[in-house]
Amino acid sequence: MARVLVIGLDPVRIPGYDPEPVVAAIARGRRRFDELGVPADMCLVAPDDEPEAAIVAALAGGEYACVVIGGGIRKDEPLVELFERVVNLVRRHAPNAAIAFNSTPDDMADAALRWL
């Protein structure tokens, strides 16, 4: 089956934020990929820690049929520039991959399935 890359914010690396609920949701989302038999890689970044380099490295690490961009990057107004950079990095480094958007970490597999 086609491989998926999920790009999102690393909840553990966001200062002043309780990461546990998001960490648990990410784990549930990963299990859903496993249940579906869909190979998925995660690229979790911190906005102020050179996320572009980590994203490019992840995109270069495999042939992806779909890239899911998480809501933490997409929905937070101060991160709109990061969101734009992520979309353009996917276009440049994985031009054949579909781009999908999830609502929560729990539905990242469902977002990918819409395009696989």
N, CA, C and O atoms as CSV, one atom per row, in Angstrom:
chain,resi,resn,atom,element,x,y,z
A,1,MET,N,N,0.840,-1.190,0.000
A,1,MET,CA,C,0.000,0.000,0.000
A,1,MET,C,C,0.878,1.244,0.000
A,1,MET,O,O,2.039,1.198,0.408
A,2,ALA,N,N,0.324,2.329,-0.452
A,2,ALA,CA,C,1.027,3.605,-0.548
A,2,ALA,C,C,1.415,4.125,0.830
A,2,ALA,O,O,0.696,3.922,1.809
A,3,ARG,N,N,2.557,4.795,0.892
A,3,ARG,CA,C,3.103,5.334,2.133
A,3,ARG,C,C,2.601,6.759,2.358
A,3,ARG,O,O,2.383,7.512,1.408
A,4,VAL,N,N,2.420,7.117,3.642
A,4,VAL,CA,C,1.922,8.430,4.042
A,4,VAL,C,C,2.939,9.097,4.958
A,4,VAL,O,O,3.574,8.439,5.781
A,5,LEU,N,N,3.087,10.404,4.807
A,5,LEU,CA,C,3.882,11.207,5.740
A,5,LEU,C,C,2.934,12.178,6.426
A,5,LEU,O,O,2.147,12.859,5.768
A,6,VAL,N,N,3.012,12.239,7.744
A,6,VAL,CA,C,2.227,13.190,8.524
A,6,VAL,C,C,3.188,14.246,9.065
A,6,VAL,O,O,4.157,13.921,9.752
A,7,ILE,N,N,2.913,15.508,8.751
A,7,ILE,CA,C,3.721,16.623,9.238
A,7,ILE,C,C,2.876,17.398,10.240
A,7,ILE,O,O,1.768,17.835,9.928
A,8,GLY,N,N,3.407,17.564,11.443
A,8,GLY,CA,C,2.651,18.282,12.465
A,8,GLY,C,C,3.561,18.897,13.498
A,8,GLY,O,O,4.782,18.740,13.456
A,9,LEU,N,N,2.946,19.599,14.426
A,9,LEU,CA,C,3.689,20.181,15.537
A,9,LEU,C,C,3.961,19.113,16.583
A,9,LEU,O,O,3.114,18.263,16.856
A,10,ASP,N,N,5.145,19.167,17.160
A,10,ASP,CA,C,5.504,18.259,18.240
A,10,ASP,C,C,4.976,18.854,19.539
A,10,ASP,O,O,5.527,19.840,20.028
A,11,PRO,N,N,3.923,18.277,20.107
A,11,PRO,CA,C,3.314,18.885,21.281
A,11,PRO,C,C,4.244,18.943,22.491
A,11,PRO,O,O,4.063,19.788,23.367
A,12,VAL,N,N,5.219,18.070,22.547
A,12,VAL,CA,C,6.157,18.041,23.664
A,12,VAL,C,C,7.108,19.241,23.619
A,12,VAL,O,O,7.649,19.648,24.646
A,13,ARG,N,N,7.302,19.794,22.439
A,13,ARG,CA,C,8.274,20.881,22.275
A,13,ARG,C,C,7.634,22.266,22.207
A,13,ARG,O,O,8.284,23.230,21.802
A,14,ILE,N,N,6.370,22.369,22.599
A,14,ILE,CA,C,5.696,23.665,22.616
A,14,ILE,C,C,5.663,24.141,24.070
A,14,ILE,O,O,4.990,23.534,24.903
A,15,PRO,N,N,6.384,25.221,24.379
A,15,PRO,CA,C,6.450,25.688,25.770
A,15,PRO,C,C,5.090,26.155,26.293
A,15,PRO,O,O,4.280,26.724,25.560
A,16,GLY,N,N,4.868,25.895,27.587
A,16,GLY,CA,C,3.655,26.358,28.233
A,16,GLY,C,C,2.393,25.646,27.803
A,16,GLY,O,O,1.296,26.195,27.914
A,17,TYR,N,N,2.538,24.429,27.311
A,17,TYR,CA,C,1.408,23.697,26.736
A,17,TYR,C,C,1.392,22.299,27.332
A,17,TYR,O,O,2.441,21.661,27.426
A,18,ASP,N,N,0.221,21.809,27.738
A,18,ASP,CA,C,0.105,20.441,28.246
A,18,ASP,C,C,0.038,19.486,27.055
A,18,ASP,O,O,-0.989,19.411,26.380
A,19,PRO,N,N,1.113,18.765,26.796
A,19,PRO,CA,C,1.157,17.941,25.586
A,19,PRO,C,C,0.407,16.618,25.681
A,19,PRO,O,O,0.117,16.014,24.649
A,20,GLU,N,N,0.084,16.149,26.877
A,20,GLU,CA,C,-0.424,14.788,27.036
A,20,GLU,C,C,-1.667,14.468,26.206
A,20,GLU,O,O,-1.701,13.405,25.587
A,21,PRO,N,N,-2.697,15.332,26.157
A,21,PRO,CA,C,-3.858,14.973,25.335
A,21,PRO,C,C,-3.515,14.811,23.850
A,21,PRO,O,O,-4.054,13.930,23.180
A,22,VAL,N,N,-2.630,15.652,23.345
A,22,VAL,CA,C,-2.257,15.570,21.926
A,22,VAL,C,C,-1.347,14.372,21.686
A,22,VAL,O,O,-1.472,13.694,20.666
A,23,VAL,N,N,-0.438,14.108,22.613
A,23,VAL,CA,C,0.423,12.922,22.492
A,23,VAL,C,C,-0.445,11.661,22.429
A,23,VAL,O,O,-0.191,10.770,21.618
A,24,ALA,N,N,-1.464,11.590,23.280
A,24,ALA,CA,C,-2.360,10.426,23.279
A,24,ALA,C,C,-3.143,10.342,21.963
A,24,ALA,O,O,-3.335,9.251,21.427
A,25,ALA,N,N,-3.592,11.482,21.446
A,25,ALA,CA,C,-4.343,11.482,20.181
A,25,ALA,C,C,-3.445,11.070,19.017
A,25,ALA,O,O,-3.886,10.346,18.124
A,26,ILE,N,N,-2.199,11.519,19.016
A,26,ILE,CA,C,-1.256,11.119,17.969
A,26,ILE,C,C,-1.044,9.607,18.012
A,26,ILE,O,O,-1.003,8.950,16.972
A,27,ALA,N,N,-0.911,9.063,19.214
A,27,ALA,CA,C,-0.739,7.610,19.345
A,27,ALA,C,C,-1.959,6.864,18.798
A,27,ALA,O,O,-1.812,5.843,18.126
A,28,ARG,N,N,-3.158,7.371,19.083
A,28,ARG,CA,C,-4.368,6.741,18.533
A,28,ARG,C,C,-4.375,6.835,17.006
A,28,ARG,O,O,-4.732,5.876,16.322
A,29,GLY,N,N,-3.980,7.986,16.482
A,29,GLY,CA,C,-3.924,8.160,15.032
A,29,GLY,C,C,-2.934,7.208,14.381
A,29,GLY,O,O,-3.211,6.653,13.318
A,30,ARG,N,N,-1.786,7.018,15.009
A,30,ARG,CA,C,-0.786,6.072,14.483
A,30,ARG,C,C,-1.328,4.647,14.500
A,30,ARG,O,O,-1.118,3.885,13.556
A,31,ARG,N,N,-2.022,4.294,15.574
A,31,ARG,CA,C,-2.614,2.945,15.653
A,31,ARG,C,C,-3.629,2.738,14.537
A,31,ARG,O,O,-3.739,1.638,13.995
A,32,ARG,N,N,-4.361,3.772,14.196
A,32,ARG,CA,C,-5.352,3.666,13.103
A,32,ARG,C,C,-4.658,3.342,11.784
A,32,ARG,O,O,-5.146,2.509,11.020
A,33,PHE,N,N,-3.527,3.988,11.505
A,33,PHE,CA,C,-2.751,3.644,10.310
A,33,PHE,C,C,-2.365,2.165,10.353
A,33,PHE,O,O,-2.501,1.453,9.358
A,34,ASP,N,N,-1.884,1.710,11.515
A,34,ASP,CA,C,-1.479,0.302,11.662
A,34,ASP,C,C,-2.662,-0.629,11.415
A,34,ASP,O,O,-2.531,-1.628,10.707
A,35,GLU,N,N,-3.827,-0.302,12.003
A,35,GLU,CA,C,-5.022,-1.126,11.814
A,35,GLU,C,C,-5.416,-1.222,10.345
A,35,GLU,O,O,-5.881,-2.266,9.887
A,36,LEU,N,N,-5.230,-0.137,9.613
A,36,LEU,CA,C,-5.585,-0.100,8.196
A,36,LEU,C,C,-4.503,-0.706,7.306
A,36,LEU,O,O,-4.718,-0.906,6.110
A,37,GLY,N,N,-3.344,-0.997,7.886
A,37,GLY,CA,C,-2.233,-1.530,7.099
A,37,GLY,C,C,-1.598,-0.492,6.194
A,37,GLY,O,O,-1.011,-0.829,5.165
A,38,VAL,N,N,-1.717,0.776,6.581
A,38,VAL,CA,C,-1.142,1.868,5.786
A,38,VAL,C,C,0.168,2.295,6.437
A,38,VAL,O,O,0.160,2.771,7.572
A,39,PRO,N,N,1.296,2.135,5.741
A,39,PRO,CA,C,2.562,2.583,6.317
A,39,PRO,C,C,2.586,4.112,6.409
A,39,PRO,O,O,2.295,4.811,5.438
A,40,ALA,N,N,2.936,4.612,7.589
A,40,ALA,CA,C,2.941,6.060,7.798
A,40,ALA,C,C,4.160,6.467,8.612
A,40,ALA,O,O,4.534,5.805,9.580
A,41,ASP,N,N,4.758,7.551,8.203
A,41,ASP,CA,C,5.872,8.147,8.927
A,41,ASP,C,C,5.398,9.460,9.532
A,41,ASP,O,O,4.507,10.115,8.991
A,42,MET,N,N,5.992,9.840,10.649
A,42,MET,CA,C,5.641,11.084,11.327
A,42,MET,C,C,6.828,12.040,11.261
A,42,MET,O,O,7.982,11.637,11.411
A,43,CYS,N,N,6.523,13.301,11.035
A,43,CYS,CA,C,7.518,14.369,11.097
A,43,CYS,C,C,6.920,15.448,11.996
A,43,CYS,O,O,6.132,16.281,11.549
A,44,LEU,N,N,7.308,15.417,13.269
A,44,LEU,CA,C,6.796,16.384,14.230
A,44,LEU,C,C,7.870,17.437,14.481
A,44,LEU,O,O,9.013,17.109,14.798
A,45,VAL,N,N,7.493,18.691,14.338
A,45,VAL,CA,C,8.462,19.787,14.393
A,45,VAL,C,C,8.037,20.833,15.408
A,45,VAL,O,O,6.877,20.907,15.812
A,46,ALA,N,N,9.013,21.642,15.807
A,46,ALA,CA,C,8.741,22.827,16.627
A,46,ALA,C,C,8.897,24.039,15.711
A,46,ALA,O,O,9.858,24.110,14.945
A,47,PRO,N,N,7.970,24.989,15.777
A,47,PRO,CA,C,7.984,26.108,14.827
A,47,PRO,C,C,9.253,26.955,14.871
A,47,PRO,O,O,9.637,27.535,13.856
A,48,ASP,N,N,9.904,27.037,16.017
A,48,ASP,CA,C,11.077,27.902,16.122
A,48,ASP,C,C,12.388,27.123,16.147
A,48,ASP,O,O,13.390,27.607,16.674
A,49,ASP,N,N,12.382,25.918,15.578
A,49,ASP,CA,C,13.576,25.067,15.602
A,49,ASP,C,C,13.912,24.550,14.205
A,49,ASP,O,O,14.099,23.347,14.021
A,50,GLU,N,N,13.991,25.447,13.218
A,50,GLU,CA,C,14.310,25.083,11.835
A,50,GLU,C,C,13.445,23.924,11.329
A,50,GLU,O,O,13.976,22.887,10.932
A,51,PRO,N,N,12.138,24.089,11.339
A,51,PRO,CA,C,11.283,22.976,10.916
A,51,PRO,C,C,11.461,22.602,9.446
A,51,PRO,O,O,11.242,21.451,9.071
A,52,GLU,N,N,11.858,23.563,8.614
A,52,GLU,CA,C,12.002,23.265,7.185
A,52,GLU,C,C,13.021,22.164,6.936
A,52,GLU,O,O,12.791,21.287,6.103
A,53,ALA,N,N,14.140,22.198,7.644
A,53,ALA,CA,C,15.178,21.174,7.456
A,53,ALA,C,C,14.649,19.789,7.814
A,53,ALA,O,O,14.901,18.820,7.098
A,54,ALA,N,N,13.923,19.695,8.912
A,54,ALA,CA,C,13.363,18.399,9.314
A,54,ALA,C,C,12.317,17.915,8.314
A,54,ALA,O,O,12.232,16.720,8.030
A,55,ILE,N,N,11.521,18.843,7.781
A,55,ILE,CA,C,10.486,18.471,6.816
A,55,ILE,C,C,11.094,18.002,5.506
A,55,ILE,O,O,10.654,17.002,4.938
A,56,VAL,N,N,12.109,18.718,5.020
A,56,VAL,CA,C,12.788,18.309,3.784
A,56,VAL,C,C,13.423,16.934,3.971
A,56,VAL,O,O,13.337,16.088,3.080
A,57,ALA,N,N,14.056,16.703,5.113
A,57,ALA,CA,C,14.671,15.392,5.378
A,57,ALA,C,C,13.610,14.291,5.391
A,57,ALA,O,O,13.834,13.207,4.853
A,58,ALA,N,N,12.468,14.562,5.997
A,58,ALA,CA,C,11.399,13.561,6.027
A,58,ALA,C,C,10.866,13.292,4.628
A,58,ALA,O,O,10.655,12.137,4.259
A,59,LEU,N,N,10.648,14.339,3.849
A,59,LEU,CA,C,10.139,14.168,2.485
A,59,LEU,C,C,11.125,13.392,1.620
A,59,LEU,O,O,10.718,12.630,0.743
A,60,ALA,N,N,12.413,13.582,1.864
A,60,ALA,CA,C,13.437,12.880,1.092
A,60,ALA,C,C,13.593,11.430,1.552
A,60,ALA,O,O,14.236,10.627,0.876
A,61,GLY,N,N,13.006,11.098,2.696
A,61,GLY,CA,C,13.183,9.777,3.273
A,61,GLY,C,C,12.298,8.687,2.704
A,61,GLY,O,O,12.399,7.533,3.121
A,62,GLY,N,N,11.444,9.023,1.773
A,62,GLY,CA,C,10.574,7.996,1.210
A,62,GLY,C,C,9.772,8.525,0.040
A,62,GLY,O,O,9.756,9.724,-0.240
A,63,GLU,N,N,9.112,7.609,-0.630
A,63,GLU,CA,C,8.206,7.962,-1.724
A,63,GLU,C,C,6.810,7.985,-1.130
A,63,GLU,O,O,6.281,6.940,-0.751
A,64,TYR,N,N,6.214,9.148,-1.044
A,64,TYR,CA,C,4.922,9.294,-0.375
A,64,TYR,C,C,3.802,9.517,-1.383
A,64,TYR,O,O,3.923,10.320,-2.309
A,65,ALA,N,N,2.709,8.785,-1.179
A,65,ALA,CA,C,1.527,8.972,-2.012
A,65,ALA,C,C,0.668,10.098,-1.473
A,65,ALA,O,O,-0.104,10.712,-2.209
A,66,CYS,N,N,0.810,10.368,-0.167
A,66,CYS,CA,C,0.012,11.419,0.462
A,66,CYS,C,C,0.798,12.017,1.622
A,66,CYS,O,O,1.488,11.306,2.353
A,67,VAL,N,N,0.684,13.322,1.779
A,67,VAL,CA,C,1.255,14.029,2.921
A,67,VAL,C,C,0.104,14.706,3.649
A,67,VAL,O,O,-0.632,15.505,3.069
A,68,VAL,N,N,-0.041,14.376,4.929
A,68,VAL,CA,C,-1.077,14.989,5.767
A,68,VAL,C,C,-0.422,16.110,6.559
A,68,VAL,O,O,0.568,15.892,7.258
A,69,ILE,N,N,-0.981,17.316,6.448
A,69,ILE,CA,C,-0.480,18.464,7.200
A,69,ILE,C,C,-1.445,18.711,8.350
A,69,ILE,O,O,-2.628,18.976,8.141
A,70,GLY,N,N,-0.924,18.621,9.561
A,70,GLY,CA,C,-1.752,18.675,10.760
A,70,GLY,C,C,-2.345,20.039,11.060
A,70,GLY,O,O,-1.853,21.076,10.616
A,71,GLY,N,N,-3.417,19.995,11.826
A,71,GLY,CA,C,-4.152,21.200,12.182
A,71,GLY,C,C,-3.366,22.171,13.035
A,71,GLY,O,O,-3.614,23.375,12.970
A,72,GLY,N,N,-2.425,21.690,13.833
A,72,GLY,CA,C,-1.617,22.600,14.644
A,72,GLY,C,C,-0.859,23.594,13.786
A,72,GLY,O,O,-0.712,24.757,14.161
A,73,ILE,N,N,-0.378,23.145,12.642
A,73,ILE,CA,C,0.331,24.025,11.710
A,73,ILE,C,C,-0.662,24.874,10.931
A,73,ILE,O,O,-0.410,26.053,10.681
A,74,ARG,N,N,-1.773,24.291,10.552
A,74,ARG,CA,C,-2.730,24.941,9.669
A,74,ARG,C,C,-3.642,25.946,10.348
A,74,ARG,O,O,-3.973,26.976,9.760
A,75,LYS,N,N,-4.048,25.666,11.559
A,75,LYS,CA,C,-5.129,26.421,12.182
A,75,LYS,C,C,-4.668,27.581,13.055
A,75,LYS,O,O,-5.478,28.441,13.401
A,76,ASP,N,N,-3.411,27.626,13.413
A,76,ASP,CA,C,-2.915,28.660,14.313
A,76,ASP,C,C,-2.449,29.863,13.503
A,76,ASP,O,O,-1.433,29.792,12.812
A,77,GLU,N,N,-3.182,30.958,13.584
A,77,GLU,CA,C,-2.912,32.154,12.772
A,77,GLU,C,C,-1.446,32.597,12.797
A,77,GLU,O,O,-0.915,32.932,11.738
A,78,PRO,N,N,-0.764,32.616,13.947
A,78,PRO,CA,C,0.648,33.016,13.922
A,78,PRO,C,C,1.533,32.083,13.097
A,78,PRO,O,O,2.655,32.450,12.749
A,79,LEU,N,N,1.046,30.887,12.781
A,79,LEU,CA,C,1.847,29.924,12.019
A,79,LEU,C,C,1.485,29.885,10.544
A,79,LEU,O,O,1.894,28.961,9.841
A,80,VAL,N,N,0.732,30.859,10.057
A,80,VAL,CA,C,0.308,30.830,8.649
A,80,VAL,C,C,1.514,30.801,7.705
A,80,VAL,O,O,1.466,30.134,6.672
A,81,GLU,N,N,2.583,31.508,8.041
A,81,GLU,CA,C,3.774,31.476,7.176
A,81,GLU,C,C,4.418,30.095,7.179
A,81,GLU,O,O,4.874,29.623,6.138
A,82,LEU,N,N,4.457,29.446,8.337
A,82,LEU,CA,C,4.982,28.079,8.389
A,82,LEU,C,C,4.114,27.159,7.547
A,82,LEU,O,O,4.632,26.319,6.812
A,83,PHE,N,N,2.801,27.308,7.645
A,83,PHE,CA,C,1.887,26.505,6.839
A,83,PHE,C,C,2.178,26.678,5.356
A,83,PHE,O,O,2.241,25.694,4.619
A,84,GLU,N,N,2.356,27.912,4.912
A,84,GLU,CA,C,2.678,28.166,3.500
A,84,GLU,C,C,3.995,27.504,3.115
A,84,GLU,O,O,4.103,26.918,2.038
A,85,ARG,N,N,5.001,27.594,3.991
A,85,ARG,CA,C,6.304,26.972,3.685
A,85,ARG,C,C,6.162,25.459,3.593
A,85,ARG,O,O,6.760,24.833,2.717
A,86,VAL,N,N,5.368,24.860,4.497
A,86,VAL,CA,C,5.183,23.406,4.477
A,86,VAL,C,C,4.525,22.979,3.166
A,86,VAL,O,O,4.981,22.028,2.532
A,87,VAL,N,N,3.467,23.662,2.754
A,87,VAL,CA,C,2.789,23.311,1.500
A,87,VAL,C,C,3.767,23.404,0.330
A,87,VAL,O,O,3.792,22.520,-0.527
A,88,ASN,N,N,4.555,24.447,0.291
A,88,ASN,CA,C,5.491,24.606,-0.819
A,88,ASN,C,C,6.637,23.606,-0.757
A,88,ASN,O,O,7.137,23.190,-1.802
A,89,LEU,N,N,7.065,23.211,0.433
A,89,LEU,CA,C,8.076,22.157,0.537
A,89,LEU,C,C,7.531,20.832,0.025
A,89,LEU,O,O,8.237,20.091,-0.659
A,90,VAL,N,N,6.287,20.531,0.350
A,90,VAL,CA,C,5.680,19.289,-0.160
A,90,VAL,C,C,5.603,19.349,-1.680
A,90,VAL,O,O,5.963,18.386,-2.358
A,91,ARG,N,N,5.138,20.467,-2.216
A,91,ARG,CA,C,5.055,20.603,-3.683
A,91,ARG,C,C,6.420,20.400,-4.338
A,91,ARG,O,O,6.517,19.774,-5.394
A,92,ARG,N,N,7.463,20.925,-3.719
A,92,ARG,CA,C,8.799,20.865,-4.304
A,92,ARG,C,C,9.440,19.492,-4.131
A,92,ARG,O,O,10.046,18.970,-5.066
A,93,HIS,N,N,9.313,18.903,-2.940
A,93,HIS,CA,C,10.059,17.684,-2.631
A,93,HIS,C,C,9.249,16.394,-2.763
A,93,HIS,O,O,9.821,15.304,-2.727
A,94,ALA,N,N,7.946,16.501,-2.912
A,94,ALA,CA,C,7.089,15.328,-3.140
A,94,ALA,C,C,5.996,15.723,-4.122
A,94,ALA,O,O,4.814,15.686,-3.783
A,95,PRO,N,N,6.383,16.100,-5.338
A,95,PRO,CA,C,5.420,16.669,-6.283
A,95,PRO,C,C,4.293,15.714,-6.692
A,95,PRO,O,O,3.247,16.163,-7.161
A,96,ASN,N,N,4.492,14.422,-6.521
A,96,ASN,CA,C,3.455,13.466,-6.903
A,96,ASN,C,C,2.538,13.085,-5.750
A,96,ASN,O,O,1.586,12.327,-5.931
A,97,ALA,N,N,2.826,13.613,-4.564
A,97,ALA,CA,C,2.017,13.261,-3.393
A,97,ALA,C,C,0.785,14.146,-3.307
A,97,ALA,O,O,0.843,15.349,-3.558
A,98,ALA,N,N,-0.322,13.530,-2.949
A,98,ALA,CA,C,-1.520,14.303,-2.628
A,98,ALA,C,C,-1.279,14.991,-1.291
A,98,ALA,O,O,-0.497,14.507,-0.472
A,99,ILE,N,N,-1.937,16.099,-1.073
A,99,ILE,CA,C,-1.857,16.806,0.204
A,99,ILE,C,C,-3.221,16.708,0.864
A,99,ILE,O,O,-4.247,17.015,0.257
A,100,ALA,N,N,-3.213,16.272,2.123
A,100,ALA,CA,C,-4.463,16.120,2.872
A,100,ALA,C,C,-4.363,16.892,4.178
A,100,ALA,O,O,-3.271,17.196,4.659
A,101,PHE,N,N,-5.523,17.203,4.739
A,101,PHE,CA,C,-5.588,17.942,5.995
A,101,PHE,C,C,-6.493,17.192,6.957
A,101,PHE,O,O,-7.605,16.796,6.606
A,102,ASN,N,N,-6.003,17.002,8.170
A,102,ASN,CA,C,-6.819,16.342,9.184
A,102,ASN,C,C,-7.433,17.386,10.109
A,102,ASN,O,O,-6.994,18.536,10.149
A,103,SER,N,N,-8.452,16.969,10.851
A,103,SER,CA,C,-9.091,17.848,11.829
A,103,SER,C,C,-8.435,17.705,13.192
A,103,SER,O,O,-8.235,18.687,13.908
A,104,THR,N,N,-8.100,16.455,13.542
A,104,THR,CA,C,-7.452,16.147,14.815
A,104,THR,C,C,-6.419,15.050,14.559
A,104,THR,O,O,-6.449,14.413,13.505
A,105,PRO,N,N,-5.510,14.820,15.504
A,105,PRO,CA,C,-4.569,13.715,15.323
A,105,PRO,C,C,-5.274,12.364,15.180
A,105,PRO,O,O,-4.746,11.445,14.553
A,106,ASP,N,N,-6.459,12.251,15.761
A,106,ASP,CA,C,-7.194,10.986,15.670
A,106,ASP,C,C,-7.621,10.647,14.243
A,106,ASP,O,O,-7.737,9.469,13.906
A,107,ASP,N,N,-7.859,11.660,13.393
A,107,ASP,CA,C,-8.365,11.364,12.046
A,107,ASP,C,C,-7.340,11.562,10.932
A,107,ASP,O,O,-7.707,11.757,9.773
A,108,MET,N,N,-6.053,11.513,11.284
A,108,MET,CA,C,-5.040,11.688,10.235
A,108,MET,C,C,-5.073,10.544,9.224
A,108,MET,O,O,-4.832,10.782,8.040
A,109,ALA,N,N,-5.357,9.328,9.639
A,109,ALA,CA,C,-5.444,8.206,8.696
A,109,ALA,C,C,-6.628,8.397,7.756
A,109,ALA,O,O,-6.527,8.113,6.562
A,110,ASP,N,N,-7.745,8.875,8.289
A,110,ASP,CA,C,-8.929,9.104,7.446
A,110,ASP,C,C,-8.658,10.204,6.415
A,110,ASP,O,O,-9.118,10.123,5.276
A,111,ALA,N,N,-7.913,11.222,6.820
A,111,ALA,CA,C,-7.555,12.287,5.879
A,111,ALA,C,C,-6.718,11.715,4.731
A,111,ALA,O,O,-6.947,12.040,3.566
A,112,ALA,N,N,-5.757,10.873,5.067
A,112,ALA,CA,C,-4.916,10.254,4.036
A,112,ALA,C,C,-5.732,9.341,3.128
A,112,ALA,O,O,-5.532,9.329,1.913
A,113,LEU,N,N,-6.646,8.581,3.712
A,113,LEU,CA,C,-7.438,7.634,2.922
A,113,LEU,C,C,-8.285,8.326,1.863
A,113,LEU,O,O,-8.603,7.723,0.838
A,114,ARG,N,N,-8.650,9.573,2.092
A,114,ARG,CA,C,-9.424,10.283,1.062
A,114,ARG,C,C,-8.652,10.410,-0.242
A,114,ARG,O,O,-9.246,10.599,-1.303
A,115,TRP,N,N,-7.322,10.305,-0.166
A,115,TRP,CA,C,-6.475,10.517,-1.348
A,115,TRP,C,C,-5.714,9.282,-1.792
A,115,TRP,O,O,-5.119,9.283,-2.870
A,116,LEU,N,N,-5.718,8.228,-0.987
A,116,LEU,CA,C,-4.980,7.016,-1.380
A,116,LEU,C,C,-5.816,6.149,-2.290
A,116,LEU,O,O,-5.362,5.089,-2.722
